Amino acid sequence: MRRPEQLTDTERKCLDDLCARSPVLATTTEYARRLAIISRERHNEHLAFEVWLADVRLDGQRELRTLAGGMRRDRAAILSALTTTHAPGAVEGNVTRIKLLKRQMYGRANFDLLRRRILLSA
């Protein structure tokens, strides 16, 4: 699902051929591209996301409607992710560090020593 301009000529030709053979695939590809643009560019994300949900709801594809239904239930979390400029990189880095320490300590000591090692390594 790379950007269309980043596809090679062969990939673009294959995708165009598949979309020509299957209107369902062409529609799904278009919805996926629109959702990628919404998440990538974040211009008027509330309105664009709501329009995307409405378009999918009106479409006849059951799988896309199911996806949109789940996204509608998680609307607050999705809109928060689209509008927040903070990245979860720092948290993920700490989680990875703690998991590494936990694996190194496996079977060697109790929780108190693991806790102390995590606190001292920060």
DSSP file (Angstrom, degrees, kcal/mol; ACC not computed):
  #  RESIDUE AA STRUCTURE BP1 BP2  ACC     N-H-->O    O-->H-N    N-H-->O    O-->H-N    TCO  KAPPA ALPHA  PHI   PSI    X-CA   Y-CA   Z-CA
    1    1 A M              0   0    0      0, 0.0    35,-0.0     0, 0.0     0, 0.0   0.000 360.0 360.0 360.0  38.8    0.0    0.0    0.0
    2    2 A R        -     0   0    0      1,-0.2     5,-0.1     2,-0.1    31,-0.0  -0.234 360.0 -75.8 -66.6 165.8    2.8    2.4   -0.9
    3    3 A R    >   -     0   0    0      1,-0.1     3,-1.9     3,-0.1     4,-0.5  -0.358  44.7-117.5 -60.3 144.3    1.9    5.8   -2.3
    4    4 A P  G >  S+     0   0    0      0, 0.0     3,-1.1     0, 0.0    -1,-0.1   0.844 114.4  56.1 -56.0 -35.6    0.9    5.4   -6.0
    5    5 A E  G 3  S+     0   0    0      1,-0.2    -2,-0.1     0, 0.0    -3,-0.0   0.656 103.2  56.4 -73.2 -13.1    3.8    7.6   -7.1
    6    6 A Q  G <  S+     0   0    0     -3,-1.9    -1,-0.2     2,-0.1     2,-0.2   0.471  83.8 105.4 -95.4  -3.3    6.3    5.2   -5.4
    7    7 A L  S <  S-     0   0    0     -3,-1.1     2,-0.1    -4,-0.5    -4,-0.0  -0.498  73.5-119.7 -75.3 144.8    5.1    2.1   -7.2
    8    8 A T     >  -     0   0    0     -2,-0.2     4,-2.7     1,-0.1     5,-0.2  -0.347  29.9-104.9 -73.8 166.2    7.3    0.7   -9.9
    9    9 A D  H  > S+     0   0    0      1,-0.2     4,-2.4     2,-0.2     5,-0.2   0.896 122.8  50.1 -59.9 -40.0    5.9    0.5  -13.4
   10   10 A T  H  > S+     0   0    0      2,-0.2     4,-2.5     1,-0.2    -1,-0.2   0.925 112.0  46.9 -64.7 -45.4    5.5   -3.2  -13.1
   11   11 A E  H  > S+     0   0    0      1,-0.2     4,-2.6     2,-0.2     5,-0.2   0.910 113.2  48.9 -63.8 -42.0    3.6   -2.9   -9.8
   12   12 A R  H  X S+     0   0    0     -4,-2.7     4,-2.6     2,-0.2    -1,-0.2   0.908 111.8  49.0 -63.9 -42.1    1.4   -0.1  -11.1
   13   13 A K  H  X S+     0   0    0     -4,-2.4     4,-2.3    -5,-0.2    -2,-0.2   0.917 112.6  47.7 -64.7 -43.5    0.6   -2.2  -14.2
   14   14 A C  H  X S+     0   0    0     -4,-2.5     4,-2.6     2,-0.2    -2,-0.2   0.921 113.5  47.5 -63.6 -44.1   -0.2   -5.3  -12.1
   15   15 A L  H  X S+     0   0    0     -4,-2.6     4,-2.7     2,-0.2     5,-0.2   0.918 112.5  48.9 -64.1 -43.1   -2.4   -3.3   -9.7
   16   16 A D  H  X S+     0   0    0     -4,-2.6     4,-2.0    -5,-0.2    -1,-0.2   0.897 111.9  49.7 -62.3 -39.8   -4.2   -1.6  -12.6
   17   17 A D  H  X S+     0   0    0     -4,-2.3     4,-1.6     2,-0.2    -2,-0.2   0.923 112.5  46.6 -65.3 -44.6   -4.8   -4.9  -14.3
   18   18 A L  H  X S+     0   0    0     -4,-2.6     4,-1.9     1,-0.2    -2,-0.2   0.906 112.8  49.5 -64.5 -41.5   -6.2   -6.5  -11.1
   19   19 A C  H  < S+     0   0    0     -4,-2.7     7,-0.4     1,-0.2    -1,-0.2   0.847 108.7  53.4 -66.9 -33.2   -8.4   -3.5  -10.4
   20   20 A A  H  < S+     0   0    0     -4,-2.0    -1,-0.2    -5,-0.2    -2,-0.2   0.856 112.4  44.8 -68.2 -34.0   -9.7   -3.6  -14.0
   21   21 A R  H  < S+     0   0    0     -4,-1.6    -2,-0.2     1,-0.2    -1,-0.2   0.800 120.8  38.8 -78.5 -29.6  -10.6   -7.3  -13.5
   22   22 A S     X  -     0   0    0     -4,-1.9     4,-2.0    -5,-0.1    -1,-0.2  -0.906  56.5-172.3-129.6 104.9  -12.2   -6.8  -10.0
   23   23 A P  H  > S+     0   0    0      0, 0.0     4,-2.3     0, 0.0     5,-0.2   0.836  91.4  58.4 -61.5 -31.6  -14.3   -3.7   -9.3
   24   24 A V  H  > S+     0   0    0      2,-0.2     4,-2.5     1,-0.2     5,-0.2   0.925 106.8  46.8 -63.8 -43.9  -14.5   -4.8   -5.6
   25   25 A L  H  > S+     0   0    0      2,-0.2     4,-2.6     1,-0.2    -1,-0.2   0.882 110.5  53.1 -65.1 -38.2  -10.7   -4.7   -5.4
   26   26 A A  H  X S+     0   0    0     -4,-2.0     4,-2.0    -7,-0.4    -2,-0.2   0.918 111.3  45.9 -63.0 -43.0  -10.6   -1.3   -7.2
   27   27 A T  H  X S+     0   0    0     -4,-2.3     4,-2.4     2,-0.2    -2,-0.2   0.922 113.1  49.5 -65.6 -44.5  -13.1    0.1   -4.6
   28   28 A T  H  X S+     0   0    0     -4,-2.5     4,-2.5     1,-0.2    -2,-0.2   0.904 110.3  51.0 -61.8 -42.2  -11.1   -1.4   -1.7
   29   29 A T  H  X S+     0   0    0     -4,-2.6     4,-2.4     2,-0.2    -1,-0.2   0.899 109.5  50.6 -62.1 -41.2   -7.9    0.0   -3.0
   30   30 A E  H  X S+     0   0    0     -4,-2.0     4,-2.3     2,-0.2    -2,-0.2   0.920 111.3  47.3 -64.6 -44.1   -9.4    3.5   -3.3
   31   31 A Y  H  X S+     0   0    0     -4,-2.4     4,-2.4     2,-0.2    -2,-0.2   0.907 111.9  51.1 -63.5 -40.9  -10.8    3.4    0.3
   32   32 A A  H  X S+     0   0    0     -4,-2.5     4,-2.2     1,-0.2    -2,-0.2   0.907 110.7  48.6 -63.5 -41.4   -7.4    2.2    1.6
   33   33 A R  H  X S+     0   0    0     -4,-2.4     4,-2.2     2,-0.2    -1,-0.2   0.912 110.8  50.1 -65.1 -41.9   -5.6    5.0   -0.3
   34   34 A R  H  X S+     0   0    0     -4,-2.3     4,-2.2     1,-0.2    -2,-0.2   0.911 111.3  48.6 -62.9 -41.7   -8.0    7.6    1.1
   35   35 A L  H  X S+     0   0    0     -4,-2.4     4,-2.3     1,-0.2    -1,-0.2   0.886 110.0  52.2 -65.8 -38.3   -7.6    6.3    4.6
   36   36 A A  H  X S+     0   0    0     -4,-2.2     4,-2.1     2,-0.2    -1,-0.2   0.899 109.3  49.7 -63.4 -40.4   -3.8    6.4    4.2
   37   37 A I  H  X>S+     0   0    0     -4,-2.2     4,-2.8     2,-0.2     5,-0.6   0.905 109.7  51.7 -64.9 -41.2   -3.9   10.0    3.1
   38   38 A I  H  X5S+     0   0    0     -4,-2.2     4,-1.4     1,-0.2    -2,-0.2   0.931 115.0  41.4 -60.5 -46.1   -6.1   10.9    6.1
   39   39 A S  H  <5S+     0   0    0     -4,-2.3    -1,-0.2     1,-0.2    -2,-0.2   0.792 120.1  44.3 -74.7 -26.6   -3.6    9.3    8.5
   40   40 A R  H  <5S+     0   0    0     -4,-2.1    -2,-0.2    -5,-0.2    -3,-0.2   0.912 122.9  29.7 -83.2 -45.4   -0.6   10.7    6.7
   41   41 A E  H  <5S-     0   0    0     -4,-2.8    -3,-0.2    -5,-0.2    -2,-0.1   0.819  78.3-159.5 -91.9 -32.9   -1.5   14.3    6.0
   42   42 A R     << +     0   0    0     -4,-1.4     2,-0.6    -5,-0.6     3,-0.3   0.835  33.1 150.1  57.3  39.1   -3.9   15.1    8.9
   43   43 A H  S    S-     0   0    0      1,-0.2    -1,-0.2     2,-0.1     5,-0.2  -0.917  80.8 -14.5-100.7 123.2   -5.6   18.0    7.2
   44   44 A N  S  > S+     0   0    0     -2,-0.6     4,-3.0     1,-0.1     5,-0.3   0.910  84.6 172.2  51.1  46.3   -9.2   18.4    8.4
   45   45 A E  H  >  +     0   0    0     -3,-0.3     4,-2.5     1,-0.2     5,-0.2   0.826  68.2  54.3 -59.7 -35.4   -8.9   14.9    9.8
   46   46 A H  H  > S+     0   0    0      2,-0.2     4,-2.3     1,-0.2    -1,-0.2   0.967 115.0  39.0 -62.7 -51.1  -12.2   15.0   11.7
   47   47 A L  H  > S+     0   0    0      2,-0.2     4,-2.6     1,-0.2    -2,-0.2   0.929 117.5  48.9 -65.2 -46.3  -14.2   15.9    8.6
   48   48 A A  H  X S+     0   0    0     -4,-3.0     4,-2.3     1,-0.2    -1,-0.2   0.895 112.6  48.3 -62.3 -40.7  -12.2   13.6    6.2
   49   49 A F  H  X S+     0   0    0     -4,-2.5     4,-2.6    -5,-0.3    -1,-0.2   0.909 111.9  49.1 -67.0 -41.8  -12.5   10.7    8.6
   50   50 A E  H  X S+     0   0    0     -4,-2.3     4,-2.4    -5,-0.2    -2,-0.2   0.901 111.9  48.9 -64.6 -40.3  -16.3   11.2    9.0
   51   51 A V  H  X S+     0   0    0     -4,-2.6     4,-2.7     2,-0.2    -2,-0.2   0.911 110.7  51.2 -63.7 -42.1  -16.7   11.4    5.2
   52   52 A W  H  X S+     0   0    0     -4,-2.3     4,-2.4     2,-0.2    -2,-0.2   0.929 110.9  48.0 -61.1 -46.0  -14.7    8.2    4.8
   53   53 A L  H  X S+     0   0    0     -4,-2.6     4,-2.3     1,-0.2    -2,-0.2   0.910 112.6  48.8 -61.1 -42.7  -16.9    6.4    7.3
   54   54 A A  H  X S+     0   0    0     -4,-2.4     4,-1.8     2,-0.2    -2,-0.2   0.909 111.1  49.9 -65.0 -41.9  -20.0    7.7    5.6
   55   55 A D  H  X S+     0   0    0     -4,-2.7     4,-1.1     1,-0.2    -1,-0.2   0.909 112.2  47.3 -63.1 -41.8  -18.8    6.6    2.2
   56   56 A V  H  < S+     0   0    0     -4,-2.4     3,-0.4     1,-0.2    -1,-0.2   0.894 109.0  54.9 -66.8 -38.8  -17.9    3.1    3.5
   57   57 A R  H  < S+     0   0    0     -4,-2.3    -1,-0.2     1,-0.2    -2,-0.2   0.877 110.3  46.1 -61.5 -37.3  -21.3    2.8    5.2
   58   58 A L  H  < S+     0   0    0     -4,-1.8    -1,-0.2    -5,-0.1    -2,-0.2   0.686  96.1  94.7 -79.2 -18.0  -23.0    3.5    1.9
   59   59 A D  S  < S-     0   0    0     -4,-1.1     6,-0.0    -3,-0.4    -3,-0.0  -0.325  78.1-129.0 -73.0 157.8  -20.8    1.1    0.0
   60   60 A G  S    S+     0   0    0      4,-0.0     2,-0.6    -2,-0.0    -1,-0.1   0.488  71.0 111.3 -87.7  -2.9  -22.0   -2.4   -0.6
   61   61 A Q     >  -     0   0    0      1,-0.2     4,-1.9    -5,-0.2     5,-0.2  -0.621  52.3-158.9 -82.6 120.1  -18.9   -4.3    0.6
   62   62 A R  H  > S+     0   0    0     -2,-0.6     4,-2.3     1,-0.2    -1,-0.2   0.884  89.2  54.0 -62.9 -42.3  -19.6   -6.1    3.8
   63   63 A E  H  > S+     0   0    0      1,-0.2     4,-2.2     2,-0.2    -1,-0.2   0.897 109.9  46.9 -63.4 -41.8  -16.0   -6.4    4.9
   64   64 A L  H  > S+     0   0    0      2,-0.2     4,-2.8     1,-0.2    -1,-0.2   0.883 110.9  52.1 -67.6 -37.6  -15.4   -2.6    4.6
   65   65 A R  H  X S+     0   0    0     -4,-1.9     4,-2.2     2,-0.2    -2,-0.2   0.889 109.1  50.8 -65.1 -37.5  -18.6   -1.9    6.5
   66   66 A T  H  X S+     0   0    0     -4,-2.3     4,-2.0     2,-0.2    -2,-0.2   0.926 111.4  47.8 -64.2 -44.7  -17.4   -4.2    9.3
   67   67 A L  H  X S+     0   0    0     -4,-2.2     4,-2.2     1,-0.2    -2,-0.2   0.930 112.7  48.6 -59.7 -46.6  -14.1   -2.4    9.4
   68   68 A A  H  X S+     0   0    0     -4,-2.8     4,-2.4     1,-0.2    -1,-0.2   0.856 107.5  56.1 -64.6 -34.9  -15.8    1.0    9.5
   69   69 A G  H  X S+     0   0    0     -4,-2.2     4,-1.8     2,-0.2    -1,-0.2   0.920 109.1  45.8 -63.0 -43.5  -18.2   -0.3   12.2
   70   70 A G  H  X S+     0   0    0     -4,-2.0     4,-1.5     1,-0.2    -2,-0.2   0.891 113.5  49.5 -64.8 -39.2  -15.2   -1.1   14.4
   71   71 A M  H  < S+     0   0    0     -4,-2.2     7,-0.2     1,-0.2    -2,-0.2   0.849 107.4  55.0 -68.1 -33.6  -13.6    2.2   13.6
   72   72 A R  H >< S+     0   0    0     -4,-2.4     3,-1.2     1,-0.2    -1,-0.2   0.889 107.0  50.4 -65.8 -38.8  -16.8    4.0   14.5
   73   73 A R  H 3< S+     0   0    0     -4,-1.8     3,-0.3     1,-0.3    -1,-0.2   0.848 116.9  40.9 -66.2 -33.5  -16.8    2.3   17.9
   74   74 A D  T 3X S+     0   0    0     -4,-1.5     4,-2.4     1,-0.2     3,-0.3   0.048  79.2 125.6-100.1  24.4  -13.2    3.5   18.4
   75   75 A R  H <>  +     0   0    0     -3,-1.2     4,-2.9     1,-0.2     5,-0.3   0.870  69.8  52.5 -52.6 -44.8  -13.8    6.9   16.9
   76   76 A A  H  > S+     0   0    0     -3,-0.3     4,-2.0     1,-0.2    -1,-0.2   0.917 111.8  45.2 -62.0 -44.2  -12.5    8.8   19.9
   77   77 A A  H  > S+     0   0    0     -3,-0.3     4,-2.2     2,-0.2    -1,-0.2   0.900 114.5  48.7 -66.9 -40.1   -9.2    6.9   20.0
   78   78 A I  H  X S+     0   0    0     -4,-2.4     4,-2.1    -7,-0.2    -2,-0.2   0.931 112.5  46.7 -67.0 -45.7   -8.7    7.2   16.2
   79   79 A L  H  X S+     0   0    0     -4,-2.9     4,-1.7    -5,-0.2    -1,-0.2   0.862 111.5  52.9 -65.2 -34.2   -9.4   10.9   16.1
   80   80 A S  H  X S+     0   0    0     -4,-2.0     4,-2.1    -5,-0.3    -1,-0.2   0.915 109.5  48.5 -65.1 -42.3   -7.1   11.4   19.1
   81   81 A A  H  < S+     0   0    0     -4,-2.2    -2,-0.2     1,-0.2    -1,-0.2   0.862 112.2  49.6 -65.4 -35.0   -4.3    9.5   17.2
   82   82 A L  H  < S+     0   0    0     -4,-2.1    -1,-0.2     1,-0.2    -2,-0.2   0.812 118.2  37.9 -73.5 -29.3   -4.9   11.7   14.1
   83   83 A T  H  < S+     0   0    0     -4,-1.7     2,-0.3    -5,-0.2    -2,-0.2   0.680  95.4  92.1 -97.8 -18.8   -4.8   14.9   16.0
   84   84 A T     <  -     0   0    0     -4,-2.1    -4,-0.0    -5,-0.2     0, 0.0  -0.579  54.3-162.8 -80.6 136.3   -2.0   14.2   18.6
   85   85 A T        +     0   0    0     -2,-0.3     2,-0.2     2,-0.1    -1,-0.1   0.527  59.3 104.7 -93.3  -6.4    1.5   15.2   17.6
   86   86 A H        -     0   0    0      2,-0.0    -2,-0.1     1,-0.0     0, 0.0  -0.515  60.8-146.5 -77.9 142.2    3.1   13.0   20.2
   87   87 A A    >   -     0   0    0     -2,-0.2     3,-0.6     1,-0.1     4,-0.2  -0.831  14.0-134.0-106.7 147.4    4.7    9.8   19.1
   88   88 A P  T 3> S+     0   0    0      0, 0.0     4,-2.6     0, 0.0     5,-0.2   0.276  75.3 110.2 -82.4  14.1    4.8    6.7   21.3
   89   89 A G  H 3> S+     0   0    0      1,-0.2     4,-2.3     2,-0.2     5,-0.1   0.878  74.4  49.5 -59.3 -42.8    8.5    6.1   20.6
   90   90 A A  H <> S+     0   0    0     -3,-0.6     4,-2.0     2,-0.2    -1,-0.2   0.915 113.5  46.2 -65.0 -42.4    9.8    6.9   24.0
   91   91 A V  H  > S+     0   0    0     -4,-0.2     4,-2.4     1,-0.2    -2,-0.2   0.931 112.7  49.9 -65.5 -44.8    7.3    4.6   25.7
   92   92 A E  H  X S+     0   0    0     -4,-2.6     4,-2.4     1,-0.2    -1,-0.2   0.876 108.5  54.0 -62.0 -37.2    8.0    1.8   23.3
   93   93 A G  H  X S+     0   0    0     -4,-2.3     4,-2.2    -5,-0.2    -1,-0.2   0.911 109.6  46.9 -63.0 -42.6   11.7    2.2   23.9
   94   94 A N  H  X S+     0   0    0     -4,-2.0     4,-2.6     2,-0.2    -2,-0.2   0.898 111.0  51.5 -66.4 -40.1   11.2    1.9   27.7
   95   95 A V  H  X S+     0   0    0     -4,-2.4     4,-2.4     1,-0.2    -2,-0.2   0.920 110.5  49.0 -61.9 -43.2    9.0   -1.2   27.2
   96   96 A T  H  X S+     0   0    0     -4,-2.4     4,-2.1     2,-0.2    -2,-0.2   0.911 111.4  49.7 -62.3 -42.5   11.6   -2.8   25.0
   97   97 A R  H  X S+     0   0    0     -4,-2.2     4,-2.3     2,-0.2    -2,-0.2   0.921 111.6  48.1 -62.9 -44.4   14.3   -2.0   27.6
   98   98 A I  H  X S+     0   0    0     -4,-2.6     4,-2.5     1,-0.2    -2,-0.2   0.901 110.8  50.9 -64.8 -41.0   12.3   -3.5   30.4
   99   99 A K  H  X S+     0   0    0     -4,-2.4     4,-2.4     2,-0.2    -1,-0.2   0.890 108.9  52.1 -63.6 -38.4   11.5   -6.7   28.4
  100  100 A L  H  X S+     0   0    0     -4,-2.1     4,-2.1     2,-0.2    -2,-0.2   0.936 111.2  46.5 -62.7 -46.7   15.2   -7.1   27.7
  101  101 A L  H  X S+     0   0    0     -4,-2.3     4,-1.8     1,-0.2    -2,-0.2   0.897 111.2  52.9 -61.9 -39.9   16.1   -6.8   31.4
  102  102 A K  H  X S+     0   0    0     -4,-2.5     4,-0.7     1,-0.2    -1,-0.2   0.911 109.4  48.2 -62.4 -42.8   13.3   -9.3   32.2
  103  103 A R  H >< S+     0   0    0     -4,-2.4     3,-0.6     1,-0.2    -1,-0.2   0.886 110.7  51.3 -65.2 -37.8   14.6  -11.8   29.8
  104  104 A Q  H 3< S+     0   0    0     -4,-2.1    -1,-0.2     1,-0.2    -2,-0.2   0.837 114.0  44.3 -66.9 -31.5   18.1  -11.4   31.1
  105  105 A M  H >X S+     0   0    0     -4,-1.8     3,-2.5    -5,-0.2     4,-1.0   0.496  80.9 135.1 -90.7  -4.7   16.9  -12.0   34.7
  106  106 A Y  T << S-     0   0    0     -4,-0.7     4,-0.1    -3,-0.6    -3,-0.1  -0.205  82.1  -4.0 -54.5 124.3   14.6  -14.9   33.9
  107  107 A G  T 34 S+     0   0    0      2,-0.3    -1,-0.3     1,-0.1     3,-0.1   0.476 116.5  87.8  77.3   3.2   15.0  -17.7   36.4
  108  108 A R  T <4 S-     0   0    0     -3,-2.5     2,-0.3     1,-0.2    -2,-0.2   0.745  92.6  -1.1-105.3 -28.9   17.8  -16.0   38.3
  109  109 A A  S  < S-     0   0    0     -4,-1.0    -2,-0.3     1,-0.0    -1,-0.2  -0.909  72.3 -91.4-154.1 176.7   16.1  -13.8   40.9
  110  110 A N     >  -     0   0    0     -2,-0.3     4,-1.7    -3,-0.1     3,-0.3  -0.232  48.5 -90.3 -90.9-177.0   12.8  -12.6   42.3
  111  111 A F  H  > S+     0   0    0      1,-0.2     4,-2.9     2,-0.2     5,-0.2   0.845 120.1  61.1 -64.5 -35.6   10.7   -9.6   41.4
  112  112 A D  H  > S+     0   0    0      1,-0.2     4,-2.3     2,-0.2    -1,-0.2   0.905 106.7  45.3 -61.1 -41.9   12.4   -7.3   43.9
  113  113 A L  H  > S+     0   0    0     -3,-0.3     4,-2.5     2,-0.2    -1,-0.2   0.901 113.0  50.6 -68.5 -40.2   15.8   -7.7   42.2
  114  114 A L  H  X S+     0   0    0     -4,-1.7     4,-2.4     2,-0.2    -2,-0.2   0.925 110.9  49.6 -61.4 -44.4   14.2   -7.2   38.8
  115  115 A R  H  X S+     0   0    0     -4,-2.9     4,-2.4     1,-0.2    -2,-0.2   0.925 111.4  48.6 -59.9 -46.0   12.4   -4.1   40.0
  116  116 A R  H  X S+     0   0    0     -4,-2.3     4,-2.3     1,-0.2    -1,-0.2   0.904 111.3  49.7 -62.5 -41.9   15.7   -2.7   41.5
  117  117 A R  H  X S+     0   0    0     -4,-2.5     4,-1.5     2,-0.2    -1,-0.2   0.900 110.9  49.7 -65.3 -40.3   17.6   -3.4   38.3
  118  118 A I  H  X S+     0   0    0     -4,-2.4     4,-0.6     1,-0.2    -2,-0.2   0.929 112.9  47.0 -62.9 -45.1   14.9   -1.7   36.1
  119  119 A L  H >< S+     0   0    0     -4,-2.4     3,-0.5     1,-0.2    -2,-0.2   0.869 113.6  47.8 -66.2 -37.0   14.9    1.4   38.4
  120  120 A L  H 3< S+     0   0    0     -4,-2.3    -1,-0.2     1,-0.2    -2,-0.2   0.742 107.1  56.7 -76.2 -23.1   18.7    1.6   38.4
  121  121 A S  H 3<        0   0    0     -4,-1.5    -1,-0.2     1,-0.2    -2,-0.2   0.599 360.0 360.0 -84.7  -9.4   19.1    1.2   34.6
  122  122 A A    <<        0   0    0     -4,-0.6    -1,-0.2    -3,-0.5    -2,-0.1   0.491 360.0 360.0 -71.6 360.0   16.8    4.2   33.9
